[in-house]
């Protein structure tokens, strides 16, 4: 898993960004594909991103609004190892 350290938040807390695909499993890919097949206008990628964002919010993830890291989800954390463990657990849901 690749976590990228980005600038701290306004309070000086460390922040990490990971790509949304770190949250997606095979079951999520099947769900996104079936939804995009049904609603011809929605792309599979945007559906996967919304699934990943919903999962990440359980552990404090938010959309990362920055052009330098498209498709990122940002977390505020002092413990990078614990964050990686939580992301791995969320992926399995």
OpenMM code with the backbone's topology and positions (N, CA, C; nanometers):
from openmm import Vec3, app, unit

residues = "UNK UNK UNK UNK UNK UNK UNK UNK UNK UNK UNK UNK UNK UNK UNK UNK UNK UNK UNK UNK UNK UNK UNK UNK UNK UNK UNK UNK UNK UNK UNK UNK UNK UNK UNK UNK UNK UNK UNK UNK UNK UNK UNK UNK UNK UNK UNK UNK UNK UNK UNK UNK UNK UNK UNK UNK UNK UNK UNK UNK UNK UNK UNK UNK UNK UNK UNK UNK UNK UNK UNK UNK UNK UNK UNK UNK UNK UNK UNK UNK UNK UNK UNK UNK UNK UNK UNK UNK UNK UNK UNK UNK UNK".split()
positions = [
    Vec3(0.0844, -0.1167, 0.0000),
    Vec3(0.0000, 0.0000, 0.0000),
    Vec3(0.0893, 0.1235, 0.0000),
    Vec3(0.0530, 0.2188, -0.0809),
    Vec3(0.1331, 0.3397, -0.0890),
    Vec3(0.0569, 0.4570, -0.0279),
    Vec3(0.1079, 0.5090, 0.0830),
    Vec3(0.0561, 0.6301, 0.1431),
    Vec3(0.1557, 0.7415, 0.1134),
    Vec3(0.1050, 0.8548, 0.0682),
    Vec3(0.1899, 0.9683, 0.0355),
    Vec3(0.1675, 1.0785, 0.1372),
    Vec3(0.2749, 1.1259, 0.1966),
    Vec3(0.2675, 1.2353, 0.2945),
    Vec3(0.2453, 1.3647, 0.2182),
    Vec3(0.1445, 1.4422, 0.2591),
    Vec3(0.1159, 1.5728, 0.1996),
    Vec3(0.1249, 1.6781, 0.3088),
    Vec3(0.1065, 1.8040, 0.2700),
    Vec3(0.1150, 1.9124, 0.3675),
    Vec3(0.0191, 1.8894, 0.4835),
    Vec3(0.0619, 1.9341, 0.6010),
    Vec3(-0.0209, 1.9213, 0.7215),
    Vec3(-0.1460, 2.0054, 0.7084),
    Vec3(-0.2468, 1.9729, 0.7900),
    Vec3(-0.3692, 2.0530, 0.7887),
    Vec3(-0.3441, 2.1854, 0.8604),
    Vec3(-0.4470, 2.2694, 0.8724),
    Vec3(-0.4301, 2.4032, 0.9294),
    Vec3(-0.3869, 2.4001, 1.0750),
    Vec3(-0.4104, 2.2887, 1.1437),
    Vec3(-0.3710, 2.2758, 1.2839),
    Vec3(-0.2344, 2.2093, 1.3000),
    Vec3(-0.1687, 2.1772, 1.1896),
    Vec3(-0.0373, 2.1155, 1.1958),
    Vec3(-0.0371, 1.9644, 1.2070),
    Vec3(-0.1520, 1.9025, 1.1941),
    Vec3(-0.1610, 1.7559, 1.2008),
    Vec3(-0.1146, 1.6939, 1.0691),
    Vec3(-0.0399, 1.5843, 1.0750),
    Vec3(0.0081, 1.5213, 0.9520),
    Vec3(-0.1062, 1.4579, 0.8720),
    Vec3(-0.0920, 1.4650, 0.7391),
    Vec3(-0.1938, 1.4089, 0.6512),
    Vec3(-0.1286, 1.3152, 0.5509),
    Vec3(-0.2038, 1.2106, 0.5151),
    Vec3(-0.1581, 1.1119, 0.4179),
    Vec3(-0.2670, 1.0913, 0.3134),
    Vec3(-0.2235, 1.0683, 0.1904),
    Vec3(-0.3160, 1.0432, 0.0804),
    Vec3(-0.2872, 0.9060, 0.0220),
    Vec3(-0.3930, 0.8343, -0.0114),
    Vec3(-0.3767, 0.7092, -0.0851),
    Vec3(-0.4759, 0.7095, -0.2005),
    Vec3(-0.4489, 0.6282, -0.2995),
    Vec3(-0.5356, 0.6208, -0.4161),
    Vec3(-0.6620, 0.5433, -0.3810),
    Vec3(-0.7721, 0.5808, -0.4434),
    Vec3(-0.9003, 0.5185, -0.4089),
    Vec3(-0.9039, 0.3695, -0.4381),
    Vec3(-0.8217, 0.3204, -0.5298),
    Vec3(-0.8237, 0.1777, -0.5618),
    Vec3(-0.7720, 0.0912, -0.4476),
    Vec3(-0.7079, 0.1522, -0.3474),
    Vec3(-0.6642, 0.0776, -0.2289),
    Vec3(-0.7837, 0.0264, -0.1479),
    Vec3(-0.9016, 0.0826, -0.1701),
    Vec3(-1.0217, 0.0471, -0.0943),
    Vec3(-1.1135, -0.0492, -0.1679),
    Vec3(-1.0847, -0.0751, -0.2947),
    Vec3(-1.1767, -0.1494, -0.3808),
    Vec3(-1.1345, -0.2956, -0.3898),
    Vec3(-1.2328, -0.3843, -0.3725),
    Vec3(-1.2070, -0.5275, -0.3903),
    Vec3(-1.2838, -0.5773, -0.5132),
    Vec3(-1.2721, -0.7044, -0.5431),
    Vec3(-1.3353, -0.7612, -0.6634),
    Vec3(-1.4877, -0.7493, -0.6601),
    Vec3(-1.5463, -0.7660, -0.5440),
    Vec3(-1.6916, -0.7537, -0.5312),
    Vec3(-1.7371, -0.6118, -0.5657),
    Vec3(-1.6601, -0.5114, -0.5193),
    Vec3(-1.6931, -0.3719, -0.5506),
    Vec3(-1.6830, -0.3461, -0.7003),
    Vec3(-1.5831, -0.4064, -0.7646),
    Vec3(-1.5675, -0.3903, -0.9102),
    Vec3(-1.6881, -0.4479, -0.9839),
    Vec3(-1.7384, -0.5612, -0.9378),
    Vec3(-1.8563, -0.6215, -1.0006),
    Vec3(-1.9791, -0.5333, -0.9830),
    Vec3(-1.9951, -0.4772, -0.8641),
    Vec3(-2.1089, -0.3882, -0.8372),
    Vec3(-2.1023, -0.2657, -0.9267),
    Vec3(-1.9843, -0.2046, -0.9365),
    Vec3(-1.9685, -0.0844, -1.0191),
    Vec3(-1.9950, -0.1155, -1.1664),
    Vec3(-1.9482, -0.2302, -1.2118),
    Vec3(-1.9695, -0.2675, -1.3527),
    Vec3(-2.1176, -0.2894, -1.3811),
    Vec3(-2.1864, -0.3562, -1.2886),
    Vec3(-2.3290, -0.3805, -1.3117),
    Vec3(-2.4085, -0.2499, -1.3098),
    Vec3(-2.3713, -0.1569, -1.2212),
    Vec3(-2.4408, -0.0275, -1.2179),
    Vec3(-2.4150, 0.0517, -1.3451),
    Vec3(-2.2916, 0.0489, -1.3938),
    Vec3(-2.2624, 0.1242, -1.5165),
    Vec3(-2.3310, 0.0609, -1.6370),
    Vec3(-2.3502, -0.0704, -1.6362),
    Vec3(-2.4225, -0.1370, -1.7449),
    Vec3(-2.5700, -0.0984, -1.7437),
    Vec3(-2.6263, -0.0866, -1.6244),
    Vec3(-2.7685, -0.0522, -1.6111),
    Vec3(-2.7935, 0.0941, -1.6471),
    Vec3(-2.7060, 0.1846, -1.5977),
    Vec3(-2.7256, 0.3284, -1.6173),
    Vec3(-2.6293, 0.3826, -1.7226),
    Vec3(-2.6316, 0.3364, -1.8389),
    Vec3(-2.5362, 0.3605, -1.9460),
    Vec3(-2.4523, 0.4889, -1.9348),
    Vec3(-2.4971, 0.5905, -1.8648),
    Vec3(-2.4237, 0.7166, -1.8593),
    Vec3(-2.3158, 0.7238, -1.7525),
    Vec3(-2.3192, 0.6383, -1.6525),
    Vec3(-2.2236, 0.6468, -1.5417),
    Vec3(-2.1037, 0.5576, -1.5721),
    Vec3(-1.9847, 0.6134, -1.5546),
    Vec3(-1.8655, 0.5324, -1.5812),
    Vec3(-1.8343, 0.4439, -1.4607),
    Vec3(-1.7673, 0.3362, -1.4862),
    Vec3(-1.7289, 0.2428, -1.3805),
    Vec3(-1.6334, 0.3090, -1.2824),
    Vec3(-1.5424, 0.3929, -1.3321),
    Vec3(-1.4436, 0.4585, -1.2467),
    Vec3(-1.5093, 0.5501, -1.1447),
    Vec3(-1.6051, 0.6303, -1.1864),
    Vec3(-1.6705, 0.7206, -1.0918),
    Vec3(-1.7518, 0.6433, -0.9888),
    Vec3(-1.8098, 0.5324, -1.0296),
    Vec3(-1.8839, 0.4490, -0.9340),
    Vec3(-1.7885, 0.3846, -0.8336),
    Vec3(-1.6726, 0.3374, -0.8821),
    Vec3(-1.5711, 0.2811, -0.7917),
    Vec3(-1.5232, 0.3859, -0.6924),
    Vec3(-1.5040, 0.5091, -0.7394),
    Vec3(-1.4582, 0.6169, -0.6508),
    Vec3(-1.5600, 0.6444, -0.5412),
    Vec3(-1.6874, 0.6459, -0.5763),
    Vec3(-1.7898, 0.6714, -0.4744),
    Vec3(-1.7975, 0.5577, -0.3728),
    Vec3(-1.7777, 0.4336, -0.4175),
    Vec3(-1.7753, 0.3196, -0.3255),
    Vec3(-1.6556, 0.3320, -0.2308),
    Vec3(-1.5393, 0.3640, -0.2863),
    Vec3(-1.4176, 0.3775, -0.2063),
    Vec3(-1.4304, 0.4917, -0.1067),
    Vec3(-1.4875, 0.6034, -0.1489),
    Vec3(-1.5043, 0.7181, -0.0597),
    Vec3(-1.5980, 0.6849, 0.0560),
    Vec3(-1.7047, 0.6135, 0.0264),
    Vec3(-1.7985, 0.5726, 0.1305),
    Vec3(-1.7293, 0.4829, 0.2332),
    Vec3(-1.6481, 0.3879, 0.1859),
    Vec3(-1.5749, 0.2996, 0.2767),
    Vec3(-1.4749, 0.3783, 0.3607),
    Vec3(-1.4041, 0.4715, 0.2969),
    Vec3(-1.2987, 0.5456, 0.3668),
    Vec3(-1.3538, 0.6366, 0.4756),
    Vec3(-1.4738, 0.6828, 0.4594),
    Vec3(-1.5331, 0.7728, 0.5591),
    Vec3(-1.5529, 0.7037, 0.6939),
    Vec3(-1.5593, 0.5719, 0.6936),
    Vec3(-1.5709, 0.4983, 0.8189),
    Vec3(-1.4487, 0.5171, 0.9074),
    Vec3(-1.3340, 0.5480, 0.8460),
    Vec3(-1.2112, 0.5667, 0.9235),
    Vec3(-1.1555, 0.7091, 0.9088),
    Vec3(-1.2414, 0.8033, 0.8684),
    Vec3(-1.2023, 0.9436, 0.8642),
    Vec3(-1.1481, 0.9934, 0.7321),
    Vec3(-1.1679, 0.9203, 0.6247),
    Vec3(-1.1190, 0.9623, 0.4940),
    Vec3(-1.2067, 1.0692, 0.4319),
    Vec3(-1.1423, 1.1548, 0.3527),
    Vec3(-1.2143, 1.2591, 0.2797),
    Vec3(-1.1573, 1.2696, 0.1389),
    Vec3(-1.2357, 1.3267, 0.0503),
    Vec3(-1.1922, 1.3489, -0.0871),
    Vec3(-1.0731, 1.4445, -0.0853),
    Vec3(-0.9703, 1.4128, -0.1619),
    Vec3(-0.8529, 1.4989, -0.1703),
    Vec3(-0.8664, 1.5853, -0.2942),
    Vec3(-0.8880, 1.7147, -0.2735),
    Vec3(-0.9104, 1.8095, -0.3823),
    Vec3(-0.7782, 1.8725, -0.4233),
    Vec3(-0.7063, 1.8043, -0.5104),
    Vec3(-0.5787, 1.8562, -0.5550),
    Vec3(-0.5474, 1.7950, -0.6907),
    Vec3(-0.5025, 1.8769, -0.7833),
    Vec3(-0.4741, 1.8268, -0.9178),
    Vec3(-0.3532, 1.7348, -0.9218),
    Vec3(-0.2636, 1.7496, -0.8247),
    Vec3(-0.1406, 1.6704, -0.8274),
    Vec3(-0.1634, 1.5241, -0.7913),
    Vec3(-0.2771, 1.4919, -0.7325),
    Vec3(-0.3038, 1.3543, -0.6911),
    Vec3(-0.4505, 1.3237, -0.7188),
    Vec3(-0.4832, 1.3002, -0.8431),
    Vec3(-0.6214, 1.2703, -0.8803),
    Vec3(-0.6668, 1.1369, -0.8247),
    Vec3(-0.7893, 1.1309, -0.7779),
    Vec3(-0.8432, 1.0060, -0.7244),
    Vec3(-0.7923, 0.9735, -0.5867),
    Vec3(-0.7484, 1.0750, -0.5135),
    Vec3(-0.6929, 1.0520, -0.3809),
    Vec3(-0.7947, 1.0667, -0.2699),
    Vec3(-0.7666, 0.9968, -0.1611),
    Vec3(-0.8452, 1.0078, -0.0390),
    Vec3(-0.7472, 1.0439, 0.0707),
    Vec3(-0.7781, 1.1477, 0.1465),
    Vec3(-0.6846, 1.2008, 0.2457),
    Vec3(-0.7287, 1.1652, 0.3877),
    Vec3(-0.6279, 1.1420, 0.4718),
    Vec3(-0.6501, 1.1076, 0.6124),
    Vec3(-0.5593, 1.1925, 0.6999),
    Vec3(-0.6072, 1.2289, 0.8168),
    Vec3(-0.5238, 1.2930, 0.9173),
    Vec3(-0.4864, 1.1855, 1.0173),
    Vec3(-0.3551, 1.1623, 1.0327),
    Vec3(-0.3120, 1.0528, 1.1194),
    Vec3(-0.1694, 1.0748, 1.1681),
    Vec3(-0.1453, 1.0378, 1.2922),
    Vec3(-0.0104, 1.0393, 1.3475),
    Vec3(0.0552, 0.9017, 1.3378),
    Vec3(-0.0238, 0.7989, 1.3069),
    Vec3(0.0283, 0.6636, 1.3047),
    Vec3(0.0044, 0.6017, 1.1669),
    Vec3(0.1052, 0.6049, 1.0827),
    Vec3(0.0938, 0.5562, 0.9456),
    Vec3(0.0659, 0.4057, 0.9407),
    Vec3(0.1286, 0.3299, 1.0278),
    Vec3(0.1079, 0.1855, 1.0312),
    Vec3(-0.0347, 0.1483, 1.0677),
    Vec3(-0.0905, 0.2163, 1.1649),
    Vec3(-0.2295, 0.1920, 1.2054),
    Vec3(-0.3256, 0.2279, 1.0915),
    Vec3(-0.2965, 0.3361, 1.0220),
    Vec3(-0.3800, 0.3769, 0.9092),
    Vec3(-0.3776, 0.2711, 0.7998),
    Vec3(-0.2615, 0.2174, 0.7692),
    Vec3(-0.2513, 0.1107, 0.6693),
    Vec3(-0.3310, -0.0125, 0.7099),
    Vec3(-0.3262, -0.0473, 0.8381),
    Vec3(-0.4014, -0.1625, 0.8882),
    Vec3(-0.5521, -0.1386, 0.8724),
    Vec3(-0.5990, -0.0194, 0.9081),
    Vec3(-0.7405, 0.0129, 0.8965),
    Vec3(-0.7884, 0.0099, 0.7512),
    Vec3(-0.7039, 0.0599, 0.6605),
    Vec3(-0.7402, 0.0583, 0.5190),
    Vec3(-0.7496, -0.0847, 0.4690),
    Vec3(-0.6565, -0.1693, 0.5098),
    Vec3(-0.6603, -0.3103, 0.4695),
    Vec3(-0.7872, -0.3791, 0.5180),
    Vec3(-0.8301, -0.3475, 0.6398),
    Vec3(-0.9528, -0.4067, 0.6946),
    Vec3(-1.0753, -0.3583, 0.6199),
    Vec3(-1.0793, -0.2286, 0.5890),
    Vec3(-1.1939, -0.1693, 0.5180),
    Vec3(-1.2060, -0.2289, 0.3782),
    Vec3(-1.0941, -0.2566, 0.3143),
    Vec3(-1.0957, -0.3113, 0.1785),
    Vec3(-1.1701, -0.4442, 0.1719),
    Vec3(-1.1617, -0.5208, 0.2785),
    Vec3(-1.2242, -0.6529, 0.2798),
    Vec3(-1.3765, -0.6468, 0.2959),
    Vec3(-1.4292, -0.5336, 0.3387),
    Vec3(-1.5751, -0.5223, 0.3598),
    Vec3(-1.6493, -0.5154, 0.2298),
] * unit.nanometer
topology = app.Topology()
chain = topology.addChain("A")
for resn in residues:
    res = topology.addResidue(resn, chain)
    for name in ("N", "CA", "C"):
        topology.addAtom(name, app.Element.getBySymbol(name[0]), res)
